[in-house]
Amino acid sequence: MTTTKKPNVIIRTLRETVAELRKVSWPTRQEATQLTIIVLVVVTAMSAFLGLMDFLFARLVGLVLTLG
């Protein structure tokens, strides 16, 4: 009777993960920095825009409620 030992599922998963990560095309430090700056600028701009819209709608709703 021949028994074939199955590799540990966790070990196999780790090996496959490492193999896949070696295939990844990683950005350079400069590219990562530039993309991070772009993300921060867009997030800041969108949060300012949404904050302004929230303020304006709150004022508008308050105005409508005081008229009624």
GIKA-V533169 format. One record per backbone hydrogen bond with DSSP energy under -1.0 kcal/mol. CO is the residue of the C=O (numbers start at 0). NH is the residue of the N-H. E is the energy in kcal/mol with one decimal. If there is no record, write none. Layout:
co:CO nh:NH e:E
co:CO nh:NH e:E
This chain:
co:7 nh:11 e:-2.6
co:8 nh:12 e:-2.4
co:9 nh:13 e:-2.4
co:10 nh:14 e:-2.5
co:11 nh:15 e:-2.4
co:12 nh:16 e:-2.4
co:13 nh:17 e:-2.5
co:14 nh:18 e:-2.2
co:15 nh:19 e:-2.2
co:16 nh:20 e:-2.5
co:17 nh:21 e:-1.5
co:19 nh:22 e:-1.0
co:27 nh:31 e:-2.6
co:28 nh:32 e:-2.4
co:29 nh:33 e:-2.5
co:30 nh:34 e:-2.6
co:31 nh:35 e:-2.1
co:32 nh:36 e:-2.3
co:33 nh:37 e:-2.2
co:34 nh:38 e:-2.3
co:35 nh:39 e:-2.5
co:36 nh:40 e:-2.4
co:37 nh:41 e:-2.5
co:38 nh:42 e:-2.7
co:39 nh:43 e:-2.3
co:40 nh:44 e:-2.6
co:41 nh:45 e:-2.7
co:42 nh:46 e:-2.3
co:43 nh:47 e:-2.2
co:44 nh:48 e:-2.5
co:45 nh:49 e:-2.9
co:46 nh:50 e:-2.3
co:47 nh:51 e:-2.4
co:48 nh:52 e:-2.6
co:49 nh:53 e:-2.5
co:50 nh:54 e:-2.3
co:51 nh:55 e:-2.7
co:52 nh:56 e:-2.7
co:53 nh:57 e:-2.2
co:54 nh:58 e:-2.3
co:55 nh:59 e:-2.5
co:56 nh:60 e:-2.8
co:57 nh:61 e:-2.4
co:58 nh:62 e:-2.4
co:59 nh:63 e:-2.5
co:60 nh:64 e:-2.5
co:61 nh:65 e:-1.8
co:62 nh:66 e:-1.5
co:63 nh:67 e:-1.4
